Amino acid sequence: MGKESGPGRFRILDKDLERVANSESAGAQSRRPVLRLGLALIFAALASILAGGASAGVNAGWALIPGVMIGAFLALSIGANDSANALGPAVGAGAISARAGLALVALAEIAGALTGGERVGETLSSGLLGPAQLARDGAATVMLAAMIAAAGWIALATWAGAPVSTTHAVVGGIAGAGIAVFGAAGASWRGLGIIASGWMVSPVIAGLIAAVLLALLRSRIQRAPDPILAGTRWFPVIVGVLAAVLAGYALALSGLPGAGPAAGITAAAGAGAWWLARRRIAAERAAGLRPRQAMKRLFGPPLVAAAMLIAYGHGANDVANVAAPLSVIAGDGDPGAPLWLATGALGFALGATLFGRRLVRMVGSRITRLNPARALCVTLATALVLLGATWAGLPVSTTHVAVGAVFGVGFYREWEERRLHPGAPDAPLPPEELHRRRLVRRSAVLRTLAAWAVTVPITGALSAVLALALGAAG
């Protein structure tokens, strides 16, 4: 009792209570990943239950429940990796917090998937397998094998840090499994050619758009006599145009209002965004920030608007990777069915919300350094190409389009650096100086191209083996 009866016993008790509190806090921290994983599993289970209930009385086949489980997993992984990448530049520039940004991205993903996901879904569901193959019993096996192969390859590539695409993996899986089950005539080679051409062209177009945007941004704002004044004049216009494009595109895809009301809503969205941006910029100027700080803050509203545009376009384009296979597995052949679009949309939103903060690094930091101005050019170019591809019904990769935009910005900066700081004609630059002026890492370019090239054949071969195994088991 001696050591415990003095005044020191209170200090010892406080230390013991502090240890208990710390252990409880550590336990709470360790439970967070488990909680997120549990919520993801609950989502997959609920999606399967709803799909089973919706198909009651319909001969959907044995592949529906496992297909919905795999589809939910794909949707979660797509939302975690692609959707949060759209938000990275805005959060990095301090334009919006991660929590608020992820909530907005989740809403934009849902809106894009539900209003614009049907076009690309039709390409994936009927553009890779002909009507004769879709009507046969093996179609569900083809789609299930493709989804399993895509999920496995994406998980492996993510672990290895390789920049692969869910879209490429799903398309390669459908083609490989289709050939394995139905023979060489089972795949639509014309459809594959159109999709592959879109893959090759979309990053190039994004790179060109990003380079042109950066050139305009530097000439109109950054090199203006008064960059702050130029920014206050141009940035609200950019925000207003982006809001009008998003509103008009969503209304055009949904087909809800007529031409007159749609034009009025589009104009109102653009005017409202322009007014809000002007108020935000006026508040930033009144804060008395230094010019460099003020310029960074001026990029905030356009970055947020561009991030929402990317999230909308991503939801509209990538939801087909989930909805199209599920529609074939279920036997309805309708990738625009609300249940399949909702599975992808909610999976995207939940994946971004639960796992978006755990992204390792932005793709831009691995290829060329991005400040807010260059990030704005990348996000705008990515959004425009995504929306254009979705309108055309072409499944493209959000990551690869963004990578193409980053390449365009980096190569433009290299060209500008050589133009502004050329070496003396009679004194060529040493190799180390030439290497230093390379703002785009060639190793990243080669690694990215290699990952793009191997995804389709690998997932095609893997899904072919799985399709034969599933067919034998079934």
C-alpha positions in Angstrom: 0.0 0.0 0.0 3.0 2.3 0.6 3.6 3.2 -3.0 0.0 3.4 -3.8 -1.2 5.5 -0.9 0.7 8.8 -1.6 -0.2 11.6 -3.9 1.7 9.9 -6.7 -1.0 7.3 -7.1 -3.1 9.9 -9.0 -0.2 10.5 -11.4 0.1 6.8 -11.9 -3.6 6.5 -12.5 -3.5 9.3 -15.1 -0.7 7.5 -16.9 -2.6 4.3 -16.9 -5.7 6.0 -18.2 -3.6 7.7 -20.9 -2.3 4.3 -22.0 -5.8 2.9 -22.2 -6.9 5.9 -24.2 -4.0 5.6 -26.6 -4.6 1.9 -27.1 -8.3 2.5 -27.8 -7.3 5.2 -30.3 -4.8 2.9 -32.0 -7.5 0.2 -32.2 -9.9 2.7 -33.8 -7.3 3.6 -36.4 -6.6 -0.1 -37.2 -10.3 -0.8 -37.6 -10.8 1.8 -40.3 -9.4 -0.3 -43.2 -11.5 -3.2 -41.9 -14.6 -1.0 -41.7 -14.1 0.2 -45.3 -13.5 -3.3 -46.5 -16.7 -4.4 -44.7 -18.7 -1.7 -46.3 -17.4 -2.7 -49.7 -18.4 -6.4 -49.0 -21.8 -5.3 -47.8 -22.3 -3.3 -51.1 -21.4 -6.3 -53.2 -23.7 -8.6 -51.2 -26.6 -6.1 -51.4 -26.1 -5.8 -55.2 -26.2 -9.5 -55.5 -29.4 -9.8 -53.4 -31.1 -7.1 -55.5 -30.0 -8.7 -58.7 -31.3 -12.1 -57.5 -34.6 -10.5 -56.5 -35.0 -8.7 -59.8 -34.3 -11.8 -61.8 -36.8 -14.0 -59.8 -38.9 -15.9 -62.3 -36.5 -15.2 -65.1 -34.0 -17.8 -66.3 -30.9 -15.7 -65.7 -28.6 -18.7 -65.2 -26.0 -19.6 -62.6 -23.6 -16.9 -63.5 -25.7 -13.9 -62.4 -24.8 -13.8 -58.7 -21.1 -14.3 -59.1 -21.2 -11.9 -62.0 -22.8 -9.2 -59.9 -20.2 -9.8 -57.1 -17.3 -9.4 -59.6 -19.0 -6.4 -61.1 -19.4 -4.7 -57.8 -15.7 -5.4 -57.1 -14.8 -3.8 -60.5 -16.9 -0.8 -59.8 -15.3 -0.2 -56.4 -11.8 -0.5 -57.8 -12.6 1.8 -60.7 -14.1 4.4 -58.4 -11.1 4.2 -56.0 -8.5 4.6 -58.7 -9.9 6.7 -61.5 -12.4 8.9 -59.8 -10.1 10.3 -57.1 -7.4 11.0 -59.7 -9.8 13.6 -61.2 -9.9 15.3 -57.9 -6.1 15.3 -57.2 -5.2 18.6 -58.8 -8.0 20.5 -57.2 -7.1 19.1 -53.7 -3.4 19.7 -54.2 -4.0 23.3 -55.2 -6.0 23.9 -52.0 -9.2 24.6 -54.0 -11.3 22.1 -52.0 -10.8 19.7 -49.2 -10.5 16.0 -49.8 -13.7 15.2 -47.9 -15.9 17.7 -49.8 -14.2 16.9 -53.1 -14.8 13.2 -52.8 -18.4 13.8 -52.0 -18.8 16.0 -55.1 -16.9 13.5 -57.3 -19.2 10.7 -56.0 -22.3 12.7 -57.0 -20.9 13.6 -60.4 -20.0 9.9 -61.0 -23.6 8.8 -60.2 -25.0 11.5 -62.4 -22.8 10.6 -65.3 -23.4 6.9 -65.0 -27.2 7.2 -64.8 -27.7 9.8 -67.5 -25.0 8.9 -70.1 -23.9 5.3 -69.5 -26.1 3.6 -72.1 -24.2 4.7 -75.2 -20.9 3.0 -74.4 -22.7 0.1 -72.8 -24.3 -0.8 -76.1 -20.9 -0.8 -77.8 -19.5 -3.2 -75.2 -22.5 -5.5 -75.0 -23.2 -5.8 -78.8 -20.2 -4.4 -80.5 -17.7 -7.1 -79.5 -20.0 -10.2 -79.8 -22.5 -10.5 -82.7 -26.3 -10.9 -82.1 -26.0 -14.6 -82.9 -23.4 -15.1 -80.2 -25.3 -13.1 -77.7 -28.3 -15.3 -78.1 -26.4 -18.5 -77.4 -25.9 -20.1 -74.0 -22.2 -19.4 -73.8 -22.6 -15.6 -73.8 -22.9 -15.4 -70.0 -19.8 -17.5 -69.6 -17.9 -15.2 -71.9 -18.8 -12.1 -69.9 -18.2 -13.7 -66.5 -14.8 -14.9 -67.6 -14.0 -11.5 -69.0 -14.9 -9.8 -65.7 -12.9 -12.2 -63.6 -9.8 -11.8 -65.9 -10.1 -8.1 -65.8 -10.4 -7.9 -62.1 -7.4 -10.2 -61.5 -5.2 -8.4 -64.0 -6.1 -5.0 -62.6 -5.4 -6.2 -59.0 -2.0 -7.5 -60.1 -1.1 -4.4 -62.1 -2.1 -2.1 -59.3 0.2 -4.1 -56.9 3.0 -3.8 -59.4 2.4 -0.1 -60.0 1.7 -0.5 -63.8 -0.8 2.0 -65.3 -3.4 -0.3 -66.9 -6.9 0.3 -67.8 -10.1 -1.4 -66.8 -11.6 -0.7 -70.2 -8.7 -2.3 -72.0 -8.9 -5.3 -69.6 -12.6 -5.8 -70.1 -12.5 -5.4 -73.9 -9.6 -7.8 -74.1 -11.4 -10.3 -71.8 -14.6 -10.3 -73.8 -12.7 -10.8 -77.1 -10.5 -13.6 -75.7 -13.4 -15.4 -74.1 -15.6 -14.9 -77.1 -13.0 -16.5 -79.4 -12.5 -19.4 -77.0 -16.2 -20.2 -76.7 -17.4 -19.3 -80.2 -14.3 -19.6 -82.4 -12.6 -16.9 -84.4 -15.9 -15.7 -85.8 -17.2 -15.2 -82.3 -15.5 -11.8 -81.9 -16.5 -8.7 -83.9 -13.2 -7.7 -85.5 -14.7 -4.6 -86.9 -15.9 -3.5 -83.5 -12.5 -4.3 -82.0 -10.8 -2.2 -84.6 -13.0 0.8 -84.0 -12.5 0.5 -80.2 -8.7 0.1 -80.6 -8.5 3.1 -82.9 -10.3 5.1 -80.2 -7.7 4.0 -77.7 -4.8 5.1 -79.9 -6.3 8.4 -80.9 -7.8 9.6 -77.6 -4.5 10.1 -75.7 -3.0 12.0 -78.7 -6.0 14.3 -79.0 -5.9 14.9 -75.2 -2.2 15.8 -75.4 -2.8 18.2 -78.3 -5.7 19.9 -76.5 -3.7 20.2 -73.2 -0.7 21.7 -75.1 -2.9 24.3 -76.8 -4.7 25.2 -73.5 -1.3 25.7 -71.8 -0.1 27.9 -74.6 -3.3 30.0 -74.4 -3.2 30.1 -70.6 0.4 31.4 -70.6 -0.1 33.9 -73.3 -3.4 35.3 -71.9 -2.8 35.2 -68.2 0.7 34.2 -67.0 2.6 36.5 -69.3 0.1 39.3 -69.3 1.2 42.7 -68.0 -1.0 42.2 -64.9 -1.5 38.4 -64.4 -3.8 38.9 -61.4 -6.1 41.3 -63.3 -6.1 38.9 -66.3 -6.9 36.0 -64.1 -9.8 37.7 -62.5 -11.2 38.4 -66.0 -10.7 35.0 -67.6 -11.2 32.5 -64.8 -14.9 33.2 -64.2 -15.4 32.8 -67.9 -13.7 29.4 -67.8 -15.8 28.2 -64.9 -19.0 29.4 -66.5 -18.2 27.6 -69.8 -17.4 24.4 -68.0 -20.6 24.5 -66.0 -22.6 25.2 -69.1 -20.9 22.3 -71.0 -21.6 19.9 -68.1 -25.3 21.0 -67.8 -25.9 20.9 -71.5 -24.2 17.6 -72.0 -26.1 15.9 -69.2 -29.4 17.3 -70.5 -28.6 16.2 -74.1 -27.9 12.6 -73.0 -30.9 12.3 -70.7 -33.2 13.8 -73.3 -35.6 15.0 -70.6 -36.4 18.6 -71.6 -37.0 20.1 -75.0 -34.5 22.2 -76.9 -35.8 25.5 -75.4 -35.8 24.5 -71.8 -32.5 22.8 -72.1 -30.9 25.9 -73.6 -32.3 28.0 -70.7 -31.0 25.6 -68.1 -27.6 25.5 -69.7 -27.4 29.2 -69.9 -28.5 29.6 -66.2 -25.9 27.0 -65.1 -23.2 28.9 -66.9 -24.3 32.3 -65.6 -24.6 31.0 -62.0 -21.1 29.4 -62.1 -19.7 32.6 -63.6 -21.2 34.7 -60.8 -20.0 32.4 -58.0 -16.5 32.3 -59.5 -16.4 36.1 -59.6 -17.5 36.3 -55.9 -14.8 33.7 -55.0 -12.1 35.6 -56.8 -13.1 38.9 -55.3 -12.8 37.4 -51.9 -9.4 36.0 -52.7 -8.2 39.5 -53.9 -9.6 41.1 -50.8 -7.6 38.7 -48.6 -4.4 40.6 -49.6 -2.4 37.5 -50.8 0.9 37.8 -52.5 0.8 37.6 -56.3 2.1 34.0 -56.5 -0.3 32.9 -53.8 -3.2 34.8 -55.4 -2.5 33.1 -58.8 -2.6 29.7 -57.2 -5.9 30.4 -55.5 -7.4 31.8 -58.7 -7.0 28.4 -60.3 -9.1 26.8 -57.6 -12.7 27.3 -59.0 -11.7 26.1 -62.6 -9.9 23.1 -61.1 -13.0 22.1 -59.1 -15.3 22.6 -62.1 -12.9 20.6 -64.3 -12.7 17.8 -61.7 -16.5 17.5 -61.7 -16.5 17.4 -65.5 -14.0 14.6 -65.5 -16.0 12.7 -62.8 -19.2 13.0 -64.8 -17.5 11.9 -68.0 -15.8 9.0 -66.2 -19.0 7.8 -64.8 -20.7 8.0 -68.2 -17.9 6.1 -70.0 -16.6 3.6 -67.5 -19.9 2.4 -66.1 -20.2 0.3 -69.3 -17.4 -2.0 -68.0 -19.8 -3.1 -65.3 -23.3 -2.7 -66.9 -22.6 -4.3 -70.3 -21.3 -7.7 -69.0 -24.0 -7.8 -66.4 -26.8 -7.2 -68.9 -25.5 -10.1 -71.0 -25.2 -12.4 -68.0 -28.7 -11.5 -66.8 -30.1 -12.3 -70.3 -31.8 -8.9 -70.8 -29.2 -7.5 -73.1 -30.0 -4.0 -71.9 -26.9 -2.2 -70.6 -29.0 0.9 -69.9 -31.2 -1.0 -67.4 -31.4 1.0 -64.1 -30.2 -1.9 -61.9 -26.9 -2.4 -63.9 -26.2 1.3 -64.2 -26.9 1.8 -60.5 -24.6 -1.0 -59.6 -21.8 0.7 -61.4 -22.7 4.2 -60.3 -23.0 3.4 -56.6 -19.8 1.3 -56.8 -17.9 4.2 -58.3 -19.2 6.6 -55.7 -18.5 4.2 -52.8 -15.0 3.3 -54.1 -14.1 7.0 -54.4 -15.5 7.8 -51.0 -14.0 4.8 -49.1 -10.7 4.3 -50.8 -10.0 7.6 -52.7 -7.7 9.0 -50.1 -5.4 6.1 -50.2 -4.1 6.6 -53.7 -0.4 6.3 -53.7 0.6 9.0 -56.1 -0.9 11.0 -58.9 0.1 10.0 -62.4 1.3 13.5 -63.0 3.9 13.4 -60.3 5.5 10.4 -62.0 5.7 11.8 -65.5 6.2 15.6 -65.3 5.7 18.0 -62.5 2.3 19.8 -62.5 1.5 23.1 -61.0 -2.1 24.4 -60.8 -2.0 26.0 -64.3 -0.7 22.8 -65.9 -3.1 20.6 -63.9 -6.0 22.7 -65.1 -4.9 22.1 -68.8 -4.7 18.4 -68.1 -8.1 18.1 -66.4 -9.8 20.2 -69.1 -8.3 18.2 -71.9 -9.2 14.9 -70.2 -12.8 16.0 -69.6 -13.3 17.1 -73.2 -12.0 13.9 -74.7 -14.0 11.8 -72.2 -17.2 13.6 -73.0 -16.6 13.4 -76.8 -15.8 9.6 -76.6 -18.9 8.9 -74.5 -21.0 10.8 -77.0 -19.6 8.7 -79.8 -20.2 5.5 -77.8 -16.4 4.6 -77.6 -15.1 3.0 -74.4 -11.8 4.8 -73.6 -9.6 4.8 -70.5 -9.8 7.8 -68.2 -6.3 7.1 -67.0 -4.8 6.9 -70.4 -6.5 10.0 -71.7 -5.2 11.8 -68.6 -1.7 10.4 -69.3 -1.9 11.6 -72.9 -2.8 15.1 -71.6 0.1 15.0 -69.2 2.5 14.0 -72.0 1.2 16.9 -74.1 1.8 19.4 -71.4 5.3 18.0 -70.7 6.3 17.9 -74.4 5.0 21.4 -74.9 7.1 22.6 -72.0 10.2 20.9 -73.5 9.6 22.6 -76.8 9.1 26.0 -75.1 12.2 25.5 -73.1 14.3 24.9 -76.2 12.7 27.9 -77.9 13.3 30.3 -75.1 16.7 29.0 -74.0 18.4 27.6 -77.1 22.0 26.4 -77.0 24.7 28.3 -79.0 25.0 26.9 -82.6 28.7 26.4 -82.3 28.5 24.9 -78.8 26.1 22.0 -78.6 24.7 21.2 -75.2 26.3 18.4 -73.2 24.3 15.2 -72.8 23.6 15.9 -69.1 22.1 19.2 -69.9 19.9 17.7 -72.7 18.7 15.1 -70.2 18.0 17.8 -67.6 15.8 19.6 -70.1 13.7 16.6 -70.7 10.6 17.4 -68.6 8.9 14.2 -69.6 10.5 11.0 -68.3 11.1 8.7 -71.2 11.1 5.7 -68.9 7.5 6.6 -67.8 6.5 6.9 -71.5 7.9 3.4 -72.3 6.4 1.8 -69.2 3.0 3.2 -69.9 3.1 2.2 -73.6 4.2 -1.3 -72.6 1.4 -1.6 -70.0 -1.2 -0.6 -72.7 0.2 -3.0 -75.2 0.2 -6.1 -73.0 -3.2 -5.6 -71.2 -5.4 -6.8 -74.1 -3.5 -10.0 -75.0 -3.0 -11.0 -71.3 -6.6 -10.5 -70.3 -7.7 -12.1 -73.6 -5.6 -15.2 -72.9 -6.6 -15.4 -69.3 -10.3 -15.0 -70.0 -10.1 -17.6 -72.7 -8.7 -20.2 -70.2 -11.3 -19.2 -67.6 -14.1 -19.4 -70.2 -13.2 -22.9 -71.2 -12.9 -23.9 -67.5 -16.2 -22.4 -66.6 -17.9 -24.0 -69.6 -16.5 -27.4 -68.6 -17.7 -26.8 -65.0 -21.1 -25.6 -66.1 
